């Protein structure tokens, strides 16, 4: 089978071999795969995902700016509106799965917006980022990550009471809150 594979999610450097035979087909074990455009690593490392999303957002910004998205062609408010509608969703696609972000990872996410806003306004790169973003009414990009996670939580809890997805979430949440089981992922970020 070419499209299917097995990933063992573990913090160990060498996870145990878990290839699966299904009839005559063998599903091989891999260290990472792409599912719905989101890279999943077996060691739960999210730095690659964050860097990929930021690079895609930068590429989209430069593609748009080549067609007039700079301070001398469009009104800066129109540029910011396009940025919020095109670049922010590209940068934050799948951010609900980013877990336990370190300070360094948060800085990488916010730095993306700092550079883009300064280029849109035609300001030097050494200009203070908080001033540039306040002029365009842009909040820190990481605050949008938190909003997306809360919206994801709302969507899960709004599912039918008998929904499998909702029940798995509730059981994992109860497990986490009852004995503070060590977990990585969405639940630790919302608690």
C-alpha positions in Angstrom: 0.0 0.0 0.0 1.5 3.3 -1.1 -0.8 5.8 0.6 -1.0 4.2 4.0 1.6 3.8 6.7 2.0 3.4 10.4 3.4 6.0 12.9 4.2 5.2 16.5 3.8 8.4 18.5 6.5 8.4 21.2 9.1 10.7 22.8 11.6 7.8 22.4 14.3 8.3 19.8 13.8 4.8 18.4 10.2 3.8 18.8 9.5 0.0 18.5 8.9 -1.4 15.1 5.2 -1.5 14.4 4.7 -2.5 10.8 1.3 -4.1 10.1 0.3 -6.9 7.8 -3.2 -6.6 6.4 -3.9 -9.6 4.1 -1.1 -9.5 1.6 -0.4 -5.8 2.1 2.3 -4.5 4.5 1.9 -1.0 6.1 5.4 0.2 6.8 6.4 2.3 9.8 7.5 5.8 9.1 8.8 8.7 11.3 6.6 11.3 9.7 3.7 11.6 7.3 1.4 14.3 5.9 -2.2 14.1 6.7 -4.6 16.8 5.4 -1.6 18.9 4.6 -0.3 18.8 8.1 3.0 17.0 8.9 2.8 14.6 11.8 6.1 13.5 13.4 6.4 10.4 15.5 8.4 12.2 18.1 5.6 14.9 18.4 8.0 17.6 17.3 6.0 20.7 16.2 8.9 22.9 15.2 8.9 21.6 11.7 5.2 22.2 11.3 5.5 25.8 12.6 8.4 26.5 10.3 6.5 25.0 7.3 3.4 27.1 8.0 5.4 30.3 8.4 7.3 29.7 5.2 4.1 29.1 3.3 2.6 32.3 4.7 5.8 34.2 3.7 5.7 32.8 0.2 2.0 33.8 -0.1 2.8 37.3 1.1 5.6 37.8 -1.4 3.4 36.4 -4.2 0.7 38.9 -3.3 3.1 41.8 -2.8 4.4 41.1 -6.3 1.0 42.1 -7.5 0.7 45.5 -5.7 0.5 44.7 -2.0 2.9 47.3 -0.7 2.5 50.8 0.7 2.9 52.6 -2.6 0.3 50.6 -4.5 -2.6 49.9 -2.1 -4.0 51.6 0.9 -2.4 50.0 4.0 -5.8 49.2 5.4 -6.6 47.2 2.3 -3.3 45.5 2.5 -3.9 44.5 6.2 -7.4 43.2 5.2 -5.8 41.0 2.5 -3.2 39.9 5.0 -5.8 38.9 7.6 -7.9 37.0 5.0 -5.1 35.3 3.1 -1.9 35.0 5.1 -3.2 34.5 8.6 -5.3 31.4 7.6 -2.3 30.0 5.7 0.0 30.5 8.7 -2.4 29.1 11.2 -3.7 26.1 9.3 -3.7 23.2 11.8 -2.5 25.3 14.7 -5.1 23.6 16.9 -2.6 20.7 16.9 0.3 22.7 18.0 0.8 21.8 21.6 2.9 23.0 24.6 4.5 25.8 22.6 7.8 27.0 24.0 8.8 30.6 24.2 11.0 30.1 21.1 8.1 28.7 19.1 5.8 31.6 20.1 8.5 34.1 19.0 8.8 32.4 15.6 5.0 32.6 15.1 4.9 36.3 16.1 8.0 37.2 14.2 6.3 36.2 11.0 3.7 38.9 11.4 6.3 41.5 12.6 8.1 41.3 9.3 5.0 41.2 7.1 3.4 44.2 8.7 6.6 46.3 8.4 6.9 45.4 4.7 3.2 46.3 4.1 3.6 49.7 5.7 7.0 50.3 4.0 8.8 50.8 7.3 12.4 49.8 8.0 12.8 46.4 9.6 14.3 48.0 12.7 11.0 49.8 13.5 9.4 48.6 16.7 7.0 45.8 16.0 4.4 46.8 18.6 4.1 50.2 17.1 3.6 48.8 13.6 1.1 46.3 14.6 -0.9 48.8 16.7 -1.1 51.1 13.6 -2.8 48.3 11.7 -4.9 46.9 14.5 -3.1 43.5 14.3 -2.9 41.6 17.5 0.0 39.2 18.2 -0.3 36.2 15.8 0.0 33.8 18.8 -3.3 35.3 20.2 -5.0 33.9 17.1 -3.6 30.5 17.9 -5.2 30.6 21.3 -8.5 31.8 19.7 -8.4 28.9 17.2 -7.8 26.4 20.0 -10.8 27.7 22.0 -13.0 27.6 18.8 -11.8 23.9 18.3 -12.8 23.2 21.9 -16.2 24.7 21.3 -16.7 22.6 18.2 -15.8 19.4 20.1 -18.1 20.2 23.0 -20.9 21.2 20.6 -21.0 17.7 19.1 -23.8 15.3 19.9 -23.4 13.7 23.4 -23.0 10.2 21.8 -20.4 11.4 19.3 -17.2 9.3 19.5 -14.9 12.3 19.1 -16.6 14.1 21.9 -16.5 11.1 24.2 -12.8 10.5 23.5 -12.1 14.1 24.4 -14.2 14.0 27.6 -12.5 10.7 28.7 -9.0 12.1 28.1 -9.9 15.3 29.8 -11.2 13.4 32.9 -8.1 11.3 32.9 -5.9 14.4 32.8 -7.7 16.3 35.5 -8.2 13.3 37.9 -4.6 12.3 38.3 -2.6 14.8 36.2 -1.4 12.1 33.8 1.5 13.4 31.7 0.0 14.3 28.3 1.0 16.2 25.3 -1.5 17.9 23.1 -4.6 19.9 23.1 -5.9 19.1 26.5 -2.8 20.4 28.4 -3.1 23.7 26.5 -6.7 24.3 27.5 -6.3 23.4 31.2 
